[in-house]
Amino acid sequence: MNPQAKLISATSLLLGTSITISSNHWMMAWIGLEINTLAVLPLISKSHHPRAIEASTKYFLTQAAASTLLLFSSMTNAWFSGQWDITQLTHPMSCMLLTTAISIKLGLDPFH
Protein backbone atom coordinates (compact mmCIF):
# COMPACT_ATOMS: atom_id res chain seq x y z
CA MET A 1 0.00 0.00 0.00
CA ASN A 2 1.16 3.50 -0.79
CA PRO A 3 2.72 5.34 2.22
CA GLN A 4 0.41 8.32 1.68
CA ALA A 5 -2.61 6.01 1.69
CA LYS A 6 -1.43 4.44 4.96
CA LEU A 7 -1.01 7.89 6.48
CA ILE A 8 -4.48 8.97 5.37
CA SER A 9 -6.03 5.75 6.71
CA ALA A 10 -4.30 6.10 10.08
CA THR A 11 -5.24 9.77 10.32
CA SER A 12 -8.85 8.97 9.44
CA LEU A 13 -8.99 6.25 12.09
CA LEU A 14 -7.63 8.62 14.74
CA LEU A 15 -9.93 11.44 13.63
CA GLY A 16 -13.04 9.26 13.63
CA THR A 17 -12.25 7.80 17.03
CA SER A 18 -11.57 11.20 18.58
CA ILE A 19 -14.77 12.67 17.11
CA THR A 20 -16.82 9.74 18.45
CA ILE A 21 -15.31 9.89 21.92
CA SER A 22 -15.63 13.66 22.32
CA SER A 23 -19.14 14.08 20.94
CA ASN A 24 -22.19 15.21 22.93
CA HIS A 25 -24.63 14.92 20.06
CA TRP A 26 -25.85 11.81 18.26
CA MET A 27 -24.99 13.14 14.83
CA MET A 28 -21.37 13.80 15.73
CA ALA A 29 -21.03 10.31 17.21
CA TRP A 30 -22.51 8.86 14.03
CA ILE A 31 -20.14 10.91 11.86
CA GLY A 32 -17.15 9.64 13.81
CA LEU A 33 -18.30 6.04 13.46
CA GLU A 34 -18.81 6.48 9.73
CA ILE A 35 -15.32 7.96 9.31
CA ASN A 36 -13.96 4.87 11.05
CA THR A 37 -15.97 2.59 8.79
CA LEU A 38 -14.75 4.32 5.65
CA ALA A 39 -11.15 4.26 6.91
CA VAL A 40 -11.20 0.49 7.52
CA LEU A 41 -12.70 -0.46 4.13
CA PRO A 42 -9.49 0.13 2.09
CA LEU A 43 -7.52 -1.88 4.64
CA ILE A 44 -9.86 -4.85 4.22
CA SER A 45 -9.81 -4.75 0.44
CA LYS A 46 -6.06 -4.07 0.17
CA SER A 47 -5.33 -7.32 -1.64
CA HIS A 48 -7.23 -7.51 -4.89
CA HIS A 49 -8.60 -10.96 -4.23
CA PRO A 50 -12.31 -11.71 -4.76
CA ARG A 51 -12.65 -12.82 -1.12
CA ALA A 52 -11.22 -9.51 0.10
CA ILE A 53 -13.69 -7.58 -2.03
CA GLU A 54 -16.53 -9.80 -0.78
CA ALA A 55 -15.43 -9.28 2.83
CA SER A 56 -15.30 -5.51 2.43
CA THR A 57 -18.75 -5.49 0.84
CA LYS A 58 -20.20 -7.56 3.68
CA TYR A 59 -18.46 -5.33 6.24
CA PHE A 60 -19.85 -2.19 4.58
CA LEU A 61 -23.42 -3.53 4.44
CA THR A 62 -23.33 -4.69 8.07
CA GLN A 63 -21.93 -1.36 9.25
CA ALA A 64 -24.50 0.56 7.19
CA ALA A 65 -27.33 -1.43 8.81
CA ALA A 66 -25.86 -0.75 12.26
CA SER A 67 -25.55 2.96 11.47
CA THR A 68 -29.16 3.06 10.37
CA LEU A 69 -30.19 1.39 13.60
CA LEU A 70 -28.12 3.88 15.60
CA LEU A 71 -29.77 6.84 13.87
CA PHE A 72 -33.20 5.27 14.38
CA SER A 73 -32.39 4.84 18.07
CA SER A 74 -31.41 8.49 18.43
CA MET A 75 -34.52 9.60 16.56
CA THR A 76 -36.72 7.42 18.78
CA ASN A 77 -35.08 8.85 21.89
CA ALA A 78 -35.59 12.40 20.61
CA TRP A 79 -39.20 11.63 19.80
CA PHE A 80 -40.00 10.30 23.28
CA SER A 81 -37.85 12.62 25.41
CA GLY A 82 -37.27 15.69 23.23
CA GLN A 83 -33.48 15.48 23.83
CA TRP A 84 -30.78 14.86 21.23
CA ASP A 85 -27.98 14.54 23.80
CA ILE A 86 -26.20 11.24 24.27
CA THR A 87 -26.41 11.55 28.04
CA GLN A 88 -30.22 11.75 28.01
CA LEU A 89 -30.96 8.20 26.86
CA THR A 90 -34.10 7.58 28.92
CA HIS A 91 -36.55 5.52 26.87
CA PRO A 92 -36.06 1.72 27.14
CA MET A 93 -36.76 1.04 23.47
CA SER A 94 -34.15 3.52 22.25
CA CYS A 95 -31.67 2.17 24.82
CA MET A 96 -32.21 -1.37 23.51
CA LEU A 97 -31.83 -0.23 19.89
CA LEU A 98 -28.65 1.66 20.72
CA THR A 99 -27.18 -1.34 22.53
CA THR A 100 -27.98 -3.54 19.52
CA ALA A 101 -26.48 -1.04 17.06
CA ILE A 102 -23.26 -0.68 19.01
CA SER A 103 -23.05 -4.46 19.45
CA ILE A 104 -23.30 -4.88 15.68
CA LYS A 105 -20.69 -2.18 15.10
CA LEU A 106 -18.31 -3.82 17.55
CA GLY A 107 -19.01 -7.31 16.22
CA LEU A 108 -19.99 -8.75 19.58
CA ASP A 109 -20.88 -12.40 19.92
CA PRO A 110 -24.39 -12.84 18.50
CA PHE A 111 -23.76 -10.22 15.81
CA HIS A 112 -20.35 -11.29 14.51
C-alpha positions as CSV (number, residue, x, y, z in Angstrom):
1,M,0.0,0.0,0.0
2,N,1.2,3.5,-0.8
3,P,2.7,5.3,2.2
4,Q,0.4,8.3,1.7
5,A,-2.6,6.0,1.7
6,K,-1.4,4.4,5.0
7,L,-1.0,7.9,6.5
8,I,-4.5,9.0,5.4
9,S,-6.0,5.8,6.7
10,A,-4.3,6.1,10.1
11,T,-5.2,9.8,10.3
12,S,-8.8,9.0,9.4
13,L,-9.0,6.3,12.1
14,L,-7.6,8.6,14.7
15,L,-9.9,11.4,13.6
16,G,-13.0,9.3,13.6
17,T,-12.2,7.8,17.0
18,S,-11.6,11.2,18.6
19,I,-14.8,12.7,17.1
20,T,-16.8,9.7,18.4
21,I,-15.3,9.9,21.9
22,S,-15.6,13.7,22.3
23,S,-19.1,14.1,20.9
24,N,-22.2,15.2,22.9
25,H,-24.6,14.9,20.1
26,W,-25.9,11.8,18.3
27,M,-25.0,13.1,14.8
28,M,-21.4,13.8,15.7
29,A,-21.0,10.3,17.2
30,W,-22.5,8.9,14.0
31,I,-20.1,10.9,11.9
32,G,-17.2,9.6,13.8
33,L,-18.3,6.0,13.5
34,E,-18.8,6.5,9.7
35,I,-15.3,8.0,9.3
36,N,-14.0,4.9,11.1
37,T,-16.0,2.6,8.8
38,L,-14.8,4.3,5.7
39,A,-11.1,4.3,6.9
40,V,-11.2,0.5,7.5
41,L,-12.7,-0.5,4.1
42,P,-9.5,0.1,2.1
43,L,-7.5,-1.9,4.6
44,I,-9.9,-4.9,4.2
45,S,-9.8,-4.8,0.4
46,K,-6.1,-4.1,0.2
47,S,-5.3,-7.3,-1.6
48,H,-7.2,-7.5,-4.9
49,H,-8.6,-11.0,-4.2
50,P,-12.3,-11.7,-4.8
51,R,-12.7,-12.8,-1.1
52,A,-11.2,-9.5,0.1
53,I,-13.7,-7.6,-2.0
54,E,-16.5,-9.8,-0.8
55,A,-15.4,-9.3,2.8
56,S,-15.3,-5.5,2.4
57,T,-18.7,-5.5,0.8
58,K,-20.2,-7.6,3.7
59,Y,-18.5,-5.3,6.2
60,F,-19.9,-2.2,4.6
61,L,-23.4,-3.5,4.4
62,T,-23.3,-4.7,8.1
63,Q,-21.9,-1.4,9.2
64,A,-24.5,0.6,7.2
65,A,-27.3,-1.4,8.8
66,A,-25.9,-0.7,12.3
67,S,-25.6,3.0,11.5
68,T,-29.2,3.1,10.4
69,L,-30.2,1.4,13.6
70,L,-28.1,3.9,15.6
71,L,-29.8,6.8,13.9
72,F,-33.2,5.3,14.4
73,S,-32.4,4.8,18.1
74,S,-31.4,8.5,18.4
75,M,-34.5,9.6,16.6
76,T,-36.7,7.4,18.8
77,N,-35.1,8.9,21.9
78,A,-35.6,12.4,20.6
79,W,-39.2,11.6,19.8
80,F,-40.0,10.3,23.3
81,S,-37.8,12.6,25.4
82,G,-37.3,15.7,23.2
83,Q,-33.5,15.5,23.8
84,W,-30.8,14.9,21.2
85,D,-28.0,14.5,23.8
86,I,-26.2,11.2,24.3
87,T,-26.4,11.5,28.0
88,Q,-30.2,11.8,28.0
89,L,-31.0,8.2,26.9
90,T,-34.1,7.6,28.9
91,H,-36.5,5.5,26.9
92,P,-36.1,1.7,27.1
93,M,-36.8,1.0,23.5
94,S,-34.1,3.5,22.3
95,C,-31.7,2.2,24.8
96,M,-32.2,-1.4,23.5
97,L,-31.8,-0.2,19.9
98,L,-28.6,1.7,20.7
99,T,-27.2,-1.3,22.5
100,T,-28.0,-3.5,19.5
101,A,-26.5,-1.0,17.1
102,I,-23.3,-0.7,19.0
103,S,-23.0,-4.5,19.4
104,I,-23.3,-4.9,15.7
105,K,-20.7,-2.2,15.1
106,L,-18.3,-3.8,17.6
107,G,-19.0,-7.3,16.2
108,L,-20.0,-8.8,19.6
109,D,-20.9,-12.4,19.9
110,P,-24.4,-12.8,18.5
111,F,-23.8,-10.2,15.8
112,H,-20.3,-11.3,14.5
